[in-house]
Amino acid sequence: MKGRHLKNSIPISPTLDDFNASGKVNRKIGFSFPAARLVWICLLAVGIGATVSLIARILILFINLVTNLSFFGDFSLTFQDPAYNHRGLWVLIIPALGGLAVGLMALYGSKAIRGHGIPEAMEQILVNQSRIRPKTTLLKPISSAIAIGTGGPFGAEGPIIATGGAFGSTLGQFLRVTPRERKALLAAGATAGMSAIFGTPVAAIFLAVELLLFEFSARTILPVALACITGAAGHYFLFEAGPVFPMPFLSIPSNSALLIYSLIGVLIGVISVALTKAVYYVEDLFEKLPVHWMWWPALGGLAVGLIGYFAPYTFGVGYQNITNVLAGSTPLALLLSLALLKFASWCIALGSGTSGGTLAPLLTIGGACGAIGGFAFSSVFPDINISLSMAALIGMAAMFAGASRAYLTSILFALEATSQSNALVPLLAACTGSYLVSMFFMKNTIRTEKIARRGVSTPEVYEPDLLRQIAVQRVMKHLLIVPDAAQKTIGAIREFYRNSRAEHDFLAFVDQDGEFMGILPTPEIFNVDINPEVSVASVAKRGIYTIPASSHLGEAAELLAKSPSPFLLVTSDAPRGKITGIITYKEILGCYLRHTRDNRERKRSLLPGRQRIRILVKGRLPRTSDY
């Protein structure tokens, strides 16, 4: 990089390597300004959304094929519910065989296919610049189709979200893009998959914000939004139009019913905490088994088969279970059985490390628990008009909110998936209660616990970058400029400093022509080990990086990380910028510490203090004796 530090003069326009790299990317593709670059990423996102929609359709057809071969012996792509199979005792080993196939694929293919996929995508975003290995794009949907098609109690949305994210990341690794742009492409692929499966583009956008992007900015939201719109179009074209979970019309609830729905949300929050802890408890139990982890999905499949033999409705995706629960006509005994047995089957299977999604099981269990809560409150308060369909819907969303802590996503998903706008207020109340309970009693969520155990921390708040909000000139330290210093000695500089009667941490030296000679910290000038007769030119520090005063602290931090010196010279923004100050790590960290301290301190801002109260009461200023 040319002209980024001082030797014998001040560069006109110091730059950063990262910015130069970004410029090279733009020139290579043919764009030279940010708006055009954003358009290019958006076009890529649309292409990703269309491709992922097609992958989603292929995945569903593949699941149907494996299901028909496993449970009905038919080579067919049409949907058949595995609950109506006639395999008898064979259903005990069909899920185990599917688990064995997944274990072999994980062992000889990629361990990343294990689990429900979103934690792995989150981890790659946070620690690996959104780079996912390309073979995950192929292995994840195949392994998930085998696991679900052989009876695994999972949803298809988790695998397609993981597959879409892997596809977006892979494309971003083949193209010359920045890590931020690659993250947008990964999120675009993941959320396009969710939108393609459920036809819920707005919920998918907020899923990206809450679980993948960890930010809210136009340059990441716009590509994701376009990918979700494309995914929704793919859903309507490749699947069907209308709500994915049709249900009876819901009327606006009374205040008494709204209170009941809020209490149901709180109870679902408690259940979501217990459910999350149970999943990872089972996972820890599998870790203690004296067998290789490749066999765990097969062992989990045996449990799935055993439960499915007595309760075949626990097999497979089970979207029809959600629709039946939302209809409000499911008997209480069946609701209890569905909630308990679906949970047991899913918990054991997911804990074993097989491949599958969590959203559909959470919706099924949450909907059943919500309907059970509706039954219970209706028996205690028969005069309150409690809708079992509404109770099931808020239970479904509250379970999602509590287990995943995707607050806005859970509300919007319930609205979009059912087209029940009158449920908005009950959903807000129930999901808020569930979210608060989850925050109080659970440090991590079902999606973050796994990566937290690996030492990866997920952001809790999405704030703008503090360092990019503060200009260098606001925090820089001023220098003492020593003119005509070419022939001066250290002793003369000491005398010059004492006569200046000013406190400065650094001194900058210029020659008789005003050209920069170097810089020295004040403590080094007064170091007793330095001979006072030594010339300044022989000890002054040169090769100092410079930064314009109008630059933000983020740029200063990046340049300091590359600089051989622990400080930067600050120059004016004029073409031949003059030295105006100096900045070190101390100033940058000081801004950050002040910001975090201000956010932690509890103090009154508007409440009147003791003196103001006396003024208001007595109508006079306090006397000295009043203090």
LOKEDO-7380 format. One line per 3 residues: number of its first residue (from 0); their letters; for each residue x, y, z of C-alpha. Coordinates in nm, 3 decimals. Example, Ala and Ser with C-alpha at 12.3 -4.5 7.8 and 13.67 -1.06 7.14 Angstrom:
BEGIN
0) as) 1.230,-0.450,0.780 ~ 1.367,-0.106,0.714
This chain:
BEGIN
0) mkg) 0.000,0.000,0.000 ~ 0.146,0.333,-0.106 ~ 0.176,0.641,0.106
3) rhl) 0.016,0.518,0.422 ~ 0.288,0.618,0.668 ~ 0.532,0.898,0.722
6) kns) 0.898,0.882,0.649 ~ 1.011,1.232,0.564 ~ 0.671,1.378,0.469
9) ipi) 0.304,1.348,0.537 ~ 0.105,1.148,0.280 ~ -0.183,1.323,0.111
12) spt) -0.439,1.043,0.153 ~ -0.355,0.753,0.386 ~ -0.566,0.442,0.318
15) ldd) -0.634,0.098,0.463 ~ -0.560,-0.239,0.308 ~ -0.915,-0.361,0.365
18) fna) -1.057,-0.064,0.180 ~ -0.817,-0.116,-0.109 ~ -0.918,-0.483,-0.122
21) sgk) -1.281,-0.384,-0.135 ~ -1.204,-0.146,-0.418 ~ -1.035,-0.424,-0.612
24) vnr) -1.343,-0.638,-0.572 ~ -1.561,-0.361,-0.711 ~ -1.339,-0.300,-1.012
27) kig) -1.320,-0.671,-1.088 ~ -1.699,-0.709,-1.100 ~ -1.759,-0.380,-1.272
30) fsf) -1.906,-0.164,-0.997 ~ -1.738,0.125,-0.830 ~ -1.986,0.262,-0.579
33) paa) -2.173,0.112,-0.279 ~ -2.525,0.133,-0.424 ~ -2.427,-0.068,-0.733
36) rlv) -2.248,-0.317,-0.512 ~ -2.565,-0.364,-0.307 ~ -2.764,-0.419,-0.628
39) wic) -2.518,-0.691,-0.728 ~ -2.554,-0.870,-0.392 ~ -2.933,-0.839,-0.416
42) lla) -2.930,-1.001,-0.760 ~ -2.723,-1.285,-0.619 ~ -2.973,-1.320,-0.332
45) vgi) -3.263,-1.348,-0.575 ~ -3.080,-1.623,-0.762 ~ -3.009,-1.799,-0.434
48) gat) -3.376,-1.772,-0.333 ~ -3.490,-1.929,-0.661 ~ -3.236,-2.211,-0.635
51) vsl) -3.316,-2.286,-0.271 ~ -3.688,-2.296,-0.352 ~ -3.617,-2.566,-0.607
54) iar) -3.397,-2.750,-0.356 ~ -3.680,-2.732,-0.102 ~ -3.919,-2.895,-0.348
57) ili) -3.666,-3.166,-0.431 ~ -3.609,-3.229,-0.060 ~ -3.982,-3.274,0.005
60) lfi) -4.010,-3.514,-0.288 ~ -3.707,-3.707,-0.165 ~ -3.859,-3.733,0.185
63) nlv) -4.181,-3.863,0.026 ~ -3.981,-4.119,-0.173 ~ -3.789,-4.247,0.133
66) tnl) -4.111,-4.257,0.337 ~ -4.297,-4.456,0.073 ~ -4.009,-4.701,0.031
69) sff) -3.960,-4.743,0.406 ~ -4.319,-4.769,0.529 ~ -4.523,-4.872,0.225
72) gdf) -4.282,-5.041,-0.014 ~ -4.387,-4.806,-0.295 ~ -4.158,-4.624,-0.535
75) slt) -4.363,-4.304,-0.535 ~ -4.312,-3.931,-0.483 ~ -4.663,-3.863,-0.355
78) fqd) -4.713,-3.790,0.014 ~ -4.830,-4.070,0.240 ~ -4.856,-4.034,0.616
81) pay) -4.626,-4.291,0.785 ~ -4.881,-4.307,1.067 ~ -5.096,-4.528,0.842
84) nhr) -4.826,-4.784,0.764 ~ -4.879,-5.160,0.786 ~ -4.524,-5.265,0.865
87) glw) -4.608,-5.403,1.209 ~ -4.301,-5.480,1.416 ~ -4.074,-5.372,1.131
90) vli) -4.132,-5.011,1.234 ~ -3.908,-5.080,1.533 ~ -3.597,-5.101,1.315
93) ipa) -3.681,-4.873,1.019 ~ -3.581,-4.551,1.207 ~ -3.270,-4.729,1.339
96) lgg) -3.161,-4.813,0.985 ~ -3.215,-4.451,0.886 ~ -3.009,-4.340,1.187
99) lav) -2.732,-4.579,1.091 ~ -2.721,-4.430,0.740 ~ -2.698,-4.079,0.887
102) glm) -2.419,-4.188,1.122 ~ -2.217,-4.331,0.833 ~ -2.268,-4.015,0.627
105) aly) -2.153,-3.802,0.921 ~ -1.848,-4.022,0.978 ~ -1.730,-4.044,0.619
108) gsk) -1.884,-3.723,0.488 ~ -1.915,-3.433,0.731 ~ -2.001,-3.408,1.101
111) air) -2.174,-3.078,1.020 ~ -2.484,-3.269,0.902 ~ -2.560,-3.379,1.258
114) ghg) -2.825,-3.184,1.448 ~ -3.072,-2.929,1.318 ~ -2.826,-2.707,1.131
117) ipe) -2.899,-2.356,1.259 ~ -2.640,-2.365,1.546 ~ -2.377,-2.473,1.296
120) ame) -2.468,-2.186,1.064 ~ -2.458,-1.942,1.356 ~ -2.114,-2.068,1.454
123) qil) -1.972,-2.022,1.105 ~ -2.110,-1.668,1.092 ~ -1.961,-1.575,1.429
126) vnq) -1.618,-1.737,1.408 ~ -1.543,-1.839,1.048 ~ -1.651,-1.541,0.835
129) sri) -1.965,-1.728,0.720 ~ -1.770,-2.002,0.546 ~ -1.951,-2.337,0.533
132) rpk) -1.794,-2.637,0.364 ~ -1.952,-2.693,0.020 ~ -2.021,-3.063,0.072
135) ttl) -2.268,-2.972,0.347 ~ -2.493,-2.835,0.073 ~ -2.526,-3.188,-0.067
138) lkp) -2.501,-3.407,0.241 ~ -2.738,-3.215,0.470 ~ -3.057,-3.256,0.262
141) iss) -2.979,-3.619,0.178 ~ -2.913,-3.715,0.540 ~ -3.222,-3.527,0.659
144) aia) -3.443,-3.687,0.396 ~ -3.322,-4.029,0.507 ~ -3.372,-3.949,0.876
147) igt) -3.721,-3.799,0.830 ~ -3.830,-4.048,0.564 ~ -3.749,-4.342,0.793
150) ggp) -3.969,-4.199,1.067 ~ -3.755,-3.936,1.234 ~ -3.985,-3.691,1.422
153) fga) -3.839,-3.381,1.258 ~ -3.950,-3.104,1.029 ~ -3.816,-3.043,0.681
156) egp) -3.760,-2.673,0.749 ~ -3.442,-2.715,0.957 ~ -3.253,-2.910,0.691
159) iia) -3.358,-2.677,0.411 ~ -3.257,-2.375,0.621 ~ -2.917,-2.533,0.678
162) tgg) -2.889,-2.636,0.313 ~ -2.988,-2.292,0.188 ~ -2.736,-2.129,0.419
165) afg) -2.464,-2.366,0.301 ~ -2.550,-2.291,-0.063 ~ -2.536,-1.914,-0.005
168) stl) -2.206,-1.947,0.180 ~ -2.059,-2.170,-0.093 ~ -2.154,-1.921,-0.362
171) gqf) -2.001,-1.644,-0.151 ~ -1.676,-1.840,-0.132 ~ -1.651,-1.879,-0.510
174) lrv) -1.711,-1.506,-0.569 ~ -1.495,-1.215,-0.462 ~ -1.706,-1.079,-0.178
177) tpr) -1.640,-0.942,0.169 ~ -1.721,-1.147,0.482 ~ -2.017,-0.917,0.548
180) erk) -2.155,-0.980,0.201 ~ -2.097,-1.354,0.241 ~ -2.293,-1.340,0.566
183) all) -2.581,-1.174,0.383 ~ -2.574,-1.445,0.116 ~ -2.569,-1.720,0.380
186) aag) -2.865,-1.565,0.560 ~ -3.045,-1.513,0.228 ~ -3.013,-1.881,0.144
189) ata) -3.120,-1.996,0.490 ~ -3.427,-1.774,0.515 ~ -3.528,-1.838,0.154
192) gms) -3.548,-2.204,0.255 ~ -3.783,-2.124,0.543 ~ -3.994,-1.902,0.320
195) aif) -4.009,-2.171,0.051 ~ -4.131,-2.435,0.299 ~ -4.385,-2.226,0.490
198) gtp) -4.457,-1.926,0.265 ~ -4.373,-1.687,0.551 ~ -4.131,-1.427,0.406
201) vaa) -4.166,-1.162,0.679 ~ -4.106,-1.414,0.958 ~ -3.807,-1.546,0.765
204) ifl) -3.657,-1.196,0.745 ~ -3.682,-1.156,1.120 ~ -3.539,-1.504,1.170
207) ave) -3.231,-1.379,0.988 ~ -3.211,-1.070,1.210 ~ -3.260,-1.255,1.538
210) lll) -3.059,-1.572,1.477 ~ -2.817,-1.519,1.187 ~ -2.724,-1.161,1.100
213) fef) -2.700,-1.014,1.452 ~ -2.751,-0.670,1.301 ~ -3.014,-0.458,1.131
216) sar) -2.884,-0.264,0.832 ~ -3.005,-0.207,0.478 ~ -2.705,-0.372,0.311
219) til) -2.785,-0.704,0.482 ~ -3.164,-0.683,0.518 ~ -3.235,-0.597,0.152
222) pva) -3.067,-0.909,0.004 ~ -3.233,-1.126,0.267 ~ -3.574,-0.967,0.200
225) lac) -3.546,-1.026,-0.175 ~ -3.440,-1.387,-0.119 ~ -3.739,-1.440,0.114
228) itg) -3.977,-1.287,-0.139 ~ -3.834,-1.520,-0.404 ~ -3.870,-1.814,-0.166
231) aag) -4.233,-1.724,-0.097 ~ -4.299,-1.707,-0.471 ~ -4.138,-2.048,-0.501
234) hyf) -4.366,-2.177,-0.226 ~ -4.678,-2.059,-0.407 ~ -4.554,-2.200,-0.738
237) lfe) -4.403,-2.530,-0.624 ~ -4.627,-2.613,-0.327 ~ -4.958,-2.433,-0.278
240) agp) -5.109,-2.092,-0.214 ~ -5.284,-1.996,0.107 ~ -5.179,-2.048,0.469
243) vfp) -4.967,-2.353,0.534 ~ -5.166,-2.424,0.853 ~ -5.533,-2.346,0.781
246) mpf) -5.754,-2.313,1.086 ~ -6.100,-2.185,1.186 ~ -6.158,-1.810,1.196
249) lsi) -6.054,-1.655,1.528 ~ -6.250,-1.365,1.673 ~ -6.104,-1.086,1.882
252) psn) -6.075,-1.218,2.239 ~ -6.220,-1.047,2.545 ~ -5.995,-0.899,2.812
255) sal) -6.061,-1.197,3.040 ~ -5.968,-1.440,2.763 ~ -5.659,-1.233,2.684
258) liy) -5.547,-1.272,3.045 ~ -5.590,-1.649,3.019 ~ -5.390,-1.661,2.695
261) sli) -5.114,-1.461,2.866 ~ -5.101,-1.714,3.150 ~ -5.085,-1.997,2.897
264) gvl) -4.787,-1.821,2.739 ~ -4.609,-1.806,3.076 ~ -4.673,-2.177,3.135
267) igv) -4.546,-2.260,2.786 ~ -4.234,-2.060,2.868 ~ -4.169,-2.286,3.168
270) isv) -4.224,-2.593,2.949 ~ -3.988,-2.455,2.682 ~ -3.712,-2.422,2.942
273) alt) -3.766,-2.778,3.062 ~ -3.778,-2.904,2.703 ~ -3.450,-2.735,2.609
276) kav) -3.271,-2.864,2.916 ~ -3.406,-3.214,2.851 ~ -3.271,-3.217,2.494
279) yyv) -2.920,-3.134,2.607 ~ -2.945,-3.368,2.905 ~ -3.020,-3.652,2.663
282) edl) -2.732,-3.537,2.445 ~ -2.500,-3.553,2.748 ~ -2.622,-3.905,2.821
285) fek) -2.530,-4.012,2.469 ~ -2.184,-3.859,2.522 ~ -2.133,-4.104,2.809
288) lpv) -2.216,-4.414,2.606 ~ -1.916,-4.649,2.554 ~ -1.979,-4.665,2.176
291) hwm) -1.865,-4.451,1.885 ~ -2.087,-4.150,1.809 ~ -2.159,-4.295,1.465
294) wwp) -2.392,-4.547,1.632 ~ -2.585,-4.293,1.836 ~ -2.839,-4.200,1.564
297) alg) -2.917,-4.571,1.520 ~ -2.975,-4.610,1.895 ~ -3.194,-4.301,1.892
300) gla) -3.380,-4.453,1.597 ~ -3.462,-4.761,1.803 ~ -3.634,-4.537,2.060
303) vgl) -3.819,-4.356,1.779 ~ -3.937,-4.688,1.638 ~ -4.050,-4.816,1.978
306) igy) -4.252,-4.501,2.049 ~ -4.386,-4.496,1.693 ~ -4.506,-4.856,1.722
309) fap) -4.749,-4.752,1.996 ~ -4.806,-4.395,1.867 ~ -4.754,-4.394,1.488
312) ytf) -4.859,-4.026,1.465 ~ -4.517,-3.938,1.610 ~ -4.345,-4.055,1.291
315) gvg) -4.222,-3.811,1.029 ~ -4.269,-3.441,0.974 ~ -4.614,-3.426,1.129
318) yqn) -4.742,-3.103,0.977 ~ -5.087,-3.262,0.971 ~ -5.066,-3.293,1.352
321) itn) -5.022,-2.916,1.376 ~ -5.324,-2.856,1.151 ~ -5.536,-3.098,1.356
324) vla) -5.438,-2.933,1.683 ~ -5.511,-2.586,1.548 ~ -5.857,-2.702,1.440
327) gst) -5.950,-2.719,1.810 ~ -6.132,-3.051,1.784 ~ -5.857,-3.288,1.900
330) pla) -5.959,-3.486,2.213 ~ -5.774,-3.410,2.535 ~ -5.633,-3.763,2.564
333) lll) -5.483,-3.742,2.218 ~ -5.337,-3.400,2.295 ~ -5.168,-3.534,2.607
336) sla) -5.034,-3.833,2.416 ~ -4.911,-3.616,2.128 ~ -4.736,-3.368,2.358
339) llk) -4.560,-3.633,2.568 ~ -4.476,-3.896,2.308 ~ -4.378,-3.655,2.030
342) fas) -4.151,-3.481,2.278 ~ -3.993,-3.808,2.394 ~ -3.934,-3.930,2.039
345) wci) -3.795,-3.598,1.918 ~ -3.582,-3.537,2.229 ~ -3.410,-3.876,2.206
348) alg) -3.361,-3.855,1.830 ~ -3.220,-3.501,1.839 ~ -2.999,-3.580,2.137
351) sgt) -2.853,-3.875,1.948 ~ -2.713,-3.637,1.685 ~ -2.917,-3.739,1.384
354) sgg) -3.011,-3.489,1.113 ~ -3.341,-3.301,1.129 ~ -3.522,-2.978,1.216
357) tla) -3.661,-2.849,1.542 ~ -3.927,-2.602,1.433 ~ -4.205,-2.849,1.341
360) pll) -4.162,-3.053,1.664 ~ -4.162,-2.732,1.870 ~ -4.480,-2.618,1.696
363) tig) -4.645,-2.956,1.746 ~ -4.556,-2.985,2.113 ~ -4.631,-2.619,2.182
366) gac) -4.966,-2.635,2.005 ~ -5.068,-2.946,2.197 ~ -4.960,-2.792,2.530
369) gai) -5.145,-2.471,2.448 ~ -5.464,-2.664,2.367 ~ -5.425,-2.862,2.691
372) ggf) -5.395,-2.532,2.877 ~ -5.709,-2.411,2.699 ~ -5.896,-2.724,2.818
375) afs) -5.775,-2.671,3.176 ~ -5.869,-2.304,3.197 ~ -6.204,-2.367,3.028
378) svf) -6.294,-2.619,3.297 ~ -6.196,-2.378,3.574 ~ -6.349,-2.066,3.413
381) pdi) -6.639,-2.194,3.202 ~ -6.790,-1.845,3.169 ~ -6.487,-1.713,2.981
384) nis) -6.502,-1.784,2.611 ~ -6.166,-1.953,2.559 ~ -6.097,-2.074,2.206
387) lsm) -5.903,-2.399,2.192 ~ -5.779,-2.303,1.847 ~ -5.647,-1.972,1.980
390) aal) -5.489,-2.149,2.278 ~ -5.318,-2.395,2.044 ~ -5.191,-2.115,1.819
393) igm) -5.042,-1.910,2.103 ~ -4.895,-2.227,2.255 ~ -4.727,-2.301,1.924
396) aam) -4.576,-1.953,1.896 ~ -4.487,-1.926,2.267 ~ -4.296,-2.255,2.253
399) fag) -4.095,-2.124,1.958 ~ -4.032,-1.792,2.137 ~ -3.926,-1.955,2.463
402) asr) -3.704,-2.229,2.324 ~ -3.537,-2.022,2.050 ~ -3.583,-1.670,2.190
405) ayl) -3.673,-1.555,1.841 ~ -3.943,-1.322,1.972 ~ -4.060,-1.134,1.664
408) tsi) -4.008,-1.434,1.438 ~ -4.240,-1.650,1.647 ~ -4.521,-1.391,1.641
411) lfa) -4.495,-1.315,1.271 ~ -4.463,-1.682,1.180 ~ -4.786,-1.768,1.360
414) lea) -4.966,-1.483,1.184 ~ -4.834,-1.561,0.836 ~ -4.869,-1.938,0.861
417) tsq) -5.237,-1.916,0.963 ~ -5.355,-1.576,0.828 ~ -5.528,-1.502,1.161
420) sna) -5.479,-1.129,1.217 ~ -5.712,-1.124,1.521 ~ -5.455,-1.336,1.705
423) lvp) -5.195,-1.058,1.709 ~ -5.256,-0.927,2.061 ~ -5.283,-1.273,2.225
426) lla) -4.965,-1.375,2.042 ~ -4.784,-1.066,2.168 ~ -4.893,-1.135,2.525
429) act) -4.816,-1.507,2.522 ~ -4.480,-1.479,2.346 ~ -4.373,-1.196,2.576
432) gsy) -4.450,-1.408,2.882 ~ -4.272,-1.710,2.740 ~ -3.970,-1.505,2.636
435) lvs) -3.935,-1.346,2.980 ~ -3.955,-1.683,3.156 ~ -3.691,-1.821,2.920
438) mff) -3.460,-1.525,2.990 ~ -3.494,-1.567,3.367 ~ -3.437,-1.941,3.386
441) mkn) -3.217,-2.029,3.089 ~ -2.885,-1.876,2.990 ~ -2.872,-2.024,2.640
444) tir) -3.139,-2.143,2.400 ~ -3.199,-2.463,2.212 ~ -3.010,-2.305,1.921
447) tek) -2.718,-2.149,2.111 ~ -2.642,-2.402,2.386 ~ -2.446,-2.627,2.152
450) iar) -2.213,-2.354,2.026 ~ -2.190,-2.196,2.373 ~ -2.039,-2.522,2.494
453) rgv) -1.772,-2.477,2.228 ~ -1.686,-2.133,2.362 ~ -1.879,-1.932,2.100
456) stp) -2.075,-1.641,2.243 ~ -2.376,-1.502,2.056 ~ -2.461,-1.130,2.073
459) evy) -2.741,-1.036,2.313 ~ -2.809,-0.689,2.171 ~ -2.775,-0.545,1.823
462) epd) -2.618,-0.201,1.858 ~ -2.447,0.017,1.597 ~ -2.070,-0.001,1.604
465) llr) -1.968,0.256,1.867 ~ -1.625,0.310,1.712 ~ -1.780,0.400,1.377
468) qia) -1.990,0.672,1.540 ~ -1.700,0.874,1.684 ~ -1.456,1.076,1.476
471) vqr) -1.086,1.062,1.552 ~ -1.069,1.438,1.607 ~ -1.305,1.410,1.906
474) vmk) -1.066,1.198,2.114 ~ -0.719,1.265,1.973 ~ -0.447,1.419,2.187
477) hll) -0.280,1.740,2.075 ~ 0.092,1.747,2.001 ~ 0.362,1.994,2.089
480) ivp) 0.520,2.084,1.754 ~ 0.892,2.161,1.776 ~ 1.000,2.375,1.477
483) daa) 1.345,2.377,1.317 ~ 1.448,2.065,1.512 ~ 1.697,1.923,1.260
486) qkt) 2.005,2.031,1.456 ~ 1.860,2.035,1.807 ~ 1.970,1.803,2.083
489) iga) 1.764,1.620,2.343 ~ 1.880,1.872,2.604 ~ 1.752,2.162,2.393
492) ire) 1.421,1.985,2.347 ~ 1.390,1.940,2.721 ~ 1.442,2.310,2.772
495) fyr) 1.191,2.390,2.495 ~ 0.930,2.168,2.663 ~ 0.980,2.331,3.003
498) nsr) 0.945,2.679,2.852 ~ 0.624,2.582,2.672 ~ 0.449,2.535,3.008
501) aeh) 0.212,2.283,2.853 ~ 0.142,1.921,2.928 ~ 0.181,1.700,2.622
504) dfl) 0.240,1.327,2.595 ~ 0.413,1.351,2.257 ~ 0.637,1.595,2.071
507) afv) 0.652,1.615,1.692 ~ 0.959,1.754,1.516 ~ 0.973,1.942,1.187
510) dqd) 1.269,2.091,1.004 ~ 1.312,2.450,0.886 ~ 1.101,2.375,0.576
513) gef) 0.816,2.236,0.785 ~ 0.878,1.877,0.675 ~ 0.807,1.609,0.931
516) mgi) 1.117,1.462,1.099 ~ 0.975,1.229,1.360 ~ 0.801,1.199,1.695
519) lpt) 0.893,1.106,2.052 ~ 0.686,1.037,2.363 ~ 0.758,1.290,2.639
522) pei) 0.878,1.023,2.888 ~ 1.148,0.914,2.642 ~ 1.273,1.271,2.606
525) fnv) 1.323,1.294,2.981 ~ 1.467,0.946,3.015 ~ 1.780,0.973,3.229
528) din) 1.954,0.706,3.022 ~ 1.951,0.927,2.710 ~ 2.251,1.153,2.658
531) pev) 2.131,1.517,2.644 ~ 2.383,1.583,2.366 ~ 2.225,1.329,2.131
534) sva) 2.055,1.490,1.832 ~ 1.680,1.460,1.798 ~ 1.710,1.335,1.441
537) sva) 1.899,1.025,1.557 ~ 1.634,0.907,1.806 ~ 1.304,1.040,1.668
540) krg) 1.056,0.775,1.559 ~ 0.969,0.771,1.191 ~ 0.752,0.554,0.971
543) iyt) 0.443,0.653,1.167 ~ 0.107,0.571,1.011 ~ -0.132,0.863,0.969
546) ipa) -0.508,0.896,0.963 ~ -0.731,1.195,0.872 ~ -0.904,1.369,1.160
549) ssh) -1.248,1.304,1.009 ~ -1.201,0.925,1.005 ~ -1.387,0.722,1.265
552) lge) -1.232,0.523,1.545 ~ -1.306,0.194,1.371 ~ -1.064,0.287,1.094
555) aae) -0.811,0.401,1.353 ~ -0.834,0.067,1.535 ~ -0.782,-0.124,1.209
558) lla) -0.480,0.086,1.117 ~ -0.332,0.059,1.466 ~ -0.354,-0.318,1.442
561) ksp) -0.129,-0.302,1.134 ~ 0.098,-0.026,1.254 ~ 0.444,-0.108,1.395
564) spf) 0.397,0.181,1.641 ~ 0.138,0.194,1.922 ~ 0.006,0.530,1.799
567) llv) -0.108,0.712,1.487 ~ -0.051,1.067,1.371 ~ -0.371,1.258,1.302
570) tsd) -0.368,1.492,1.004 ~ -0.610,1.756,0.881 ~ -0.834,1.680,0.585
573) apr) -0.661,1.932,0.360 ~ -0.477,1.800,0.048 ~ -0.143,1.852,0.223
576) gki) -0.269,1.765,0.566 ~ -0.088,1.913,0.863 ~ -0.022,1.717,1.178
579) tgi) -0.300,1.801,1.424 ~ -0.268,1.537,1.693 ~ -0.202,1.179,1.788
582) ity) -0.420,0.884,1.886 ~ -0.335,0.565,2.074 ~ -0.518,0.252,2.187
585) kei) -0.585,0.426,2.517 ~ -0.817,0.684,2.360 ~ -1.008,0.420,2.164
588) lgc) -1.052,0.190,2.461 ~ -1.144,0.485,2.678 ~ -1.441,0.564,2.452
591) ylr) -1.556,0.204,2.466 ~ -1.521,0.183,2.845 ~ -1.711,0.508,2.897
594) htr) -1.989,0.380,2.676 ~ -2.021,0.048,2.861 ~ -1.995,0.221,3.200
597) dnr) -2.271,0.465,3.111 ~ -2.496,0.175,3.007 ~ -2.433,-0.008,3.336
600) erk) -2.465,0.281,3.580 ~ -2.799,0.333,3.748 ~ -2.870,0.698,3.820
603) rsl) -3.157,0.942,3.830 ~ -3.193,1.185,3.544 ~ -3.525,1.360,3.595
606) lpg) -3.634,1.273,3.949 ~ -3.583,1.574,4.177 ~ -3.307,1.551,4.431
609) rqr) -3.323,1.662,4.795 ~ -3.238,2.024,4.717 ~ -3.493,2.052,4.436
612) iri) -3.766,1.906,4.656 ~ -3.696,2.171,4.920 ~ -3.710,2.444,4.657
615) lvk) -4.046,2.314,4.536 ~ -4.188,2.277,4.889 ~ -4.050,2.591,5.054
618) grl) -4.032,2.812,4.746 ~ -3.678,2.928,4.819 ~ -3.319,2.832,4.759
621) prt) -3.159,2.617,5.030 ~ -2.932,2.790,5.277 ~ -2.587,2.672,5.358
624) sdy) -2.712,2.530,5.686 ~ -2.962,2.315,5.496 ~ -2.692,2.101,5.343
